[in-house]
Amino acid sequence: MRTLVAVHEHGTFSAAAEAVYMTHAAVSQQMKALEAEWGIKIFDRSRRTPELTPMGRALVARARDVIAAYDGLVPGILGEDSLRGTVRLGAVPTTLTGLVPLTISSLKHSFHGLMVSVTPGLTNTLLHQVERGALDAAITSRPEVLPRNLAWLDVAEEPLELLVSPNIESDDPIELLRTQSFIRFSRHAVVGEKIERWLQETGIEVKESMELESLEAISSMVLANLGVSIVPRPCVRHMLSHPLKHLPLDRGNLYRTIGLASRNDNLRPRAIREIHQRLLDAVALGVFNPLTLKQASEG
């Protein structure tokens, strides 16, 4: 196609050959190959100097578009074009009050043409949406088995801890789990499955009172002294978090990994890299408040 455009621009096969650093014979052979492949007459060879037919001239215009699209393919993915438009981002609920707003604010400050739409959901649901292309990426817990066509970038490890009302004197997590009502983190969530597995492995029988998906809702129930709960300690805290007691479990060996999942063949790798870096920056700040929001935007 480049040779075809060169013939149009330079008028003869010989001039085109010089422009594209080929021999006259090679240019002629390429043009015959195009005619044979497409099954149409591109040149009128009844004249001493072959001329483009009307069909040939129309093809030149289309060929320019194809060449431009091809030349812009990689730069469009790696360059600024991938940081414009809308990125569809999924996120588990526990990240929505700290990690996600801090990350998106930083992104929008650096890339004014980038919009981020957020879809909340549990890990398995979000990963399925990424797999089928409904989401560009998702911030989730790392599942036991990651689908083969998904790429994973670690963001943070969040230790699991026992949330306890400040009105309860005991600081023994095992005793509290056995004696207090238990507010369970949903077993439909990956982290909920991890909690249930740990309880079974340690032989702790709990007095289950309710099962919730929202960390905010669980925290409010615990604050109201309606029970205790095992939850992940957010890698980015909100400045207005409930004044609860946070008791470590299993000497810090019990945790969930938060990360960014995307398709291996995603078309916006630079956008994914930028989101991942801003997630890491947010984790480094550790808390979401007006001061850190300003620092993240200026960073």
C-alpha positions, 0 to 999 in steps of 0.5 A: 500500500505504501508503494501504491501511494508512492506511485500516485504521489510521484507519477511513475513506477521509476520515481516511486521506486526511488522514493521507497528504495526499491527497484522498478521491477519490484514496484511493478511486481508489487502493483501486479500482486495487489491487482491479483489479490484484490481482483481489480484493475488498479492501473491502465497499462495501455499507455506507455506510462501506467496510470491509475484507474478511477478505482485505483485512485479511490484505493489510494485514498483508502490506502492512506487511511489504512497506513495512517491507522497502522502507523498510529496503532502502537503510539495510540496505545502507548501514548497520550491517546490511551489516556483520553476517553473513559476507562471502565474500572471495577472495584470491590466495596472495601476500596471505595472510601479510600483507595479508589477516590484517592487514585482517581483524583490523582489520575484526573489531575494529571490527565484531564482528558481521562474519565474513570467510571467505577463499577462496584462489585465482588471479586468474582463478578468483577473478574468475569466482567473484565474477562468479557470486556465489560470492564477495562480493569478491576481492583479486587482481592486476588482469587485462589485461581486467576483466569488464564487470560487475565493479568494481575498487578499487586497493589497491597497486602491487607491484614485481616483483623478483628473489629471490636466496639471500644466499649468491650474491655477484652483484647483477646481476639480468640475469646471475643470470637467465641463469646461475642455475636459474630458479624460475618463478612459475606462468604460470596466475597473472596475475603469472606471465603478466606475468613471462613476457611481460617475459622474452620482451620483454627476450630473457632465456632462463632455465634453468627448474627448477620452477614454483610458485604459492606465494610462501612455497614459492618463497622457501624454494627460493631460500633453499635456493640452488636457483635465483632467482625473479621475484616481486612484493614484498608490499605488506605484509611478514611480520615473519618473512620469509626473509632473501633478497636482493631485487634490483629489475628494469627500474628499478622499471617492472615491477609488478603492481597489487593491488586489490579486485574486486566485482560492480557490483550487489553488495548490500553496498557499505558492507562493500566500502568498509570492506574497501577502506579497511582494505586501504589502512590495512594497506598504509600500515603495510607490515608484519605483526607484533604491533605493527602488528596492535595499531595496525591494530585500534586505528585 
